Amino acid sequence: MRSRIYLETETDCMEFCNAACHVDGKVELVNATGRYRINAKSVLGCLMASAEWGDGIWLETDEELYGVFNKWIAETADDGASVHF
């Protein structure tokens, strides 16, 4: 699964990391260019990605886990702009 996500606050990062820790397998955060990867089960990694990468955070997992991470996944509007609910 590859989805664009938003981690806007410290609470978002903590809750996201907690959800990632309860998932088996690889869960990674990737920047927009794909050059940098961070283990999403790391609180420090999630906080760094949120602070440094801004809107360009992508979630990559081995399995389809939309139900676990849907709170943070950005939906795409008809005009192509990302919308966070």
ZIGI-V371037 format. One record per residue. N is the residue number from 0. RES is the residue in one letter. OMEGA is omega in radians with two decimals (none if undefined). BURIAL is # if it has 9 or more other C-alpha atoms within 8 Angstrom, else .. D_FIRST is the distance of its C-alpha to the first C-alpha in Angstrom with 1 decimal. Layout:
BEGIN
n/res/omega/burial/d_first
N/RES/OMEGA/BURIAL/D_FIRST
N/RES/OMEGA/BURIAL/D_FIRST
END
This chain:
BEGIN
n/res/omega/burial/d_first
0/M/3.04/#/0.0
1/R/-3.11/./3.8
2/S/3.04/#/6.6
3/R/-3.11/#/10.2
4/I/3.05/#/12.0
5/Y/3.01/#/15.7
6/L/-2.99/#/17.7
7/E/-3.06/./21.2
8/T/3.08/./23.4
9/E/3.10/./24.1
10/T/3.07/./23.5
11/D/-3.12/#/20.0
12/C/-3.12/#/19.3
13/M/3.13/#/21.1
14/E/3.12/./19.4
15/F/3.14/#/15.9
16/C/3.11/#/16.9
17/N/3.11/#/18.5
18/A/-3.13/#/15.5
19/A/-3.13/#/13.5
20/C/-3.14/./16.6
21/H/-3.14/./16.5
22/V/3.04/./13.2
23/D/3.09/./13.8
24/G/-3.05/./12.1
25/K/3.04/./10.7
26/V/-3.06/#/9.6
27/E/2.97/#/10.5
28/L/-3.09/#/11.6
29/V/3.12/#/12.3
30/N/-3.02/#/15.1
31/A/-3.12/#/15.4
32/T/-3.11/./17.0
33/G/-3.10/./14.6
34/R/-3.08/./17.8
35/Y/3.12/./17.3
36/R/3.13/#/14.9
37/I/3.05/#/15.7
38/N/-3.09/#/15.0
39/A/3.10/#/13.7
40/K/3.13/#/16.1
41/S/3.12/#/19.0
42/V/3.14/#/20.9
43/L/3.10/./22.6
44/G/3.12/#/19.5
45/C/3.12/#/18.0
46/L/3.13/#/21.5
47/M/3.13/#/21.8
48/A/3.14/#/18.6
49/S/-3.10/#/19.8
50/A/-3.01/./23.3
51/E/-3.01/./22.7
52/W/3.11/#/19.7
53/G/-3.08/./20.5
54/D/-3.05/./18.3
55/G/3.14/./16.3
56/I/3.11/#/13.7
57/W/3.09/#/10.0
58/L/3.06/#/7.6
59/E/3.12/#/5.6
60/T/3.09/#/5.2
61/D/-3.08/./6.4
62/E/3.06/./6.0
63/E/-3.05/./5.1
64/L/-3.11/./7.1
65/Y/-3.11/./8.1
66/G/-3.14/./11.6
67/V/-3.00/./11.8
68/F/-3.05/#/10.7
69/N/3.13/./11.9
70/K/-3.06/./15.1
71/W/-3.10/#/13.8
72/I/3.12/#/11.4
73/A/3.06/#/13.6
74/E/3.14/./14.4
75/T/3.13/#/15.9
76/A/-3.13/./19.6
77/D/-3.12/./21.4
78/D/3.10/./22.9
79/G/-3.14/./19.6
80/A/3.12/./20.1
81/S/3.14/./17.5
82/V/3.12/./18.8
83/H/-3.10/./18.1
84/F/none/./19.5
END
